[in-house]
Amino acid sequence: MHWKDLLDKLACPACKQSLVIGTQADTLRCTGCNRVYPVQDDIPILLVDRATVAK
């Protein structure tokens, strides 16, 4: 599965908006609330308490 296919199926757990590949390596960013979720070993860690908020 490619990242685009996966991103079409995932949503931000905080606000339910779309996720896009982040500007930092190994991150996904929410298009709604700007939370940035880490990706470790090609696995998105979609836990709100592990996210940071982009400015």
URRA-V997464 format. One record per residue. RES is the residue in one letter. SS is DSSP state (helix for helix, strand for strand, loop for the rest). PSI is psi in whole degrees, -180 to 180 (none if undefined). OMEGA is omega as a letter, one per 20 degrees, with the letter a starting at -180 (* if undefined). Layout:
res=RES ss=SS psi=PSI omega=OMEGA
res=RES ss=SS psi=PSI omega=OMEGA
This chain:
res=M ss=loop psi=137 omega=r
res=H ss=loop psi=160 omega=a
res=W ss=helix psi=-39 omega=a
res=K ss=helix psi=-43 omega=r
res=D ss=helix psi=-41 omega=a
res=L ss=helix psi=-43 omega=a
res=L ss=helix psi=-29 omega=r
res=D ss=helix psi=-23 omega=a
res=K ss=helix psi=-19 omega=a
res=L ss=loop psi=154 omega=r
res=A ss=loop psi=157 omega=r
res=C ss=loop psi=129 omega=r
res=P ss=loop psi=-19 omega=a
res=A ss=loop psi=-47 omega=a
res=C ss=loop psi=-3 omega=r
res=K ss=loop psi=17 omega=r
res=Q ss=loop psi=175 omega=a
res=S ss=loop psi=155 omega=r
res=L ss=strand psi=145 omega=r
res=V ss=strand psi=163 omega=r
res=I ss=strand psi=131 omega=a
res=G ss=loop psi=168 omega=r
res=T ss=loop psi=-26 omega=r
res=Q ss=loop psi=151 omega=r
res=A ss=loop psi=141 omega=r
res=D ss=loop psi=47 omega=r
res=T ss=strand psi=157 omega=r
res=L ss=strand psi=138 omega=a
res=R ss=strand psi=139 omega=r
res=C ss=strand psi=135 omega=r
res=T ss=loop psi=-15 omega=a
res=G ss=loop psi=-63 omega=a
res=C ss=loop psi=1 omega=r
res=N ss=loop psi=21 omega=r
res=R ss=strand psi=145 omega=r
res=V ss=strand psi=121 omega=a
res=Y ss=strand psi=138 omega=r
res=P ss=strand psi=155 omega=r
res=V ss=strand psi=121 omega=a
res=Q ss=strand psi=126 omega=a
res=D ss=loop psi=43 omega=a
res=D ss=loop psi=21 omega=r
res=I ss=strand psi=118 omega=r
res=P ss=strand psi=130 omega=r
res=I ss=loop psi=91 omega=a
res=L ss=loop psi=59 omega=r
res=L ss=loop psi=126 omega=a
res=V ss=helix psi=-36 omega=a
res=D ss=helix psi=-12 omega=r
res=R ss=helix psi=-8 omega=a
res=A ss=loop psi=155 omega=r
res=T ss=strand psi=165 omega=r
res=V ss=strand psi=122 omega=r
res=A ss=loop psi=150 omega=r
res=K ss=loop psi=none omega=*
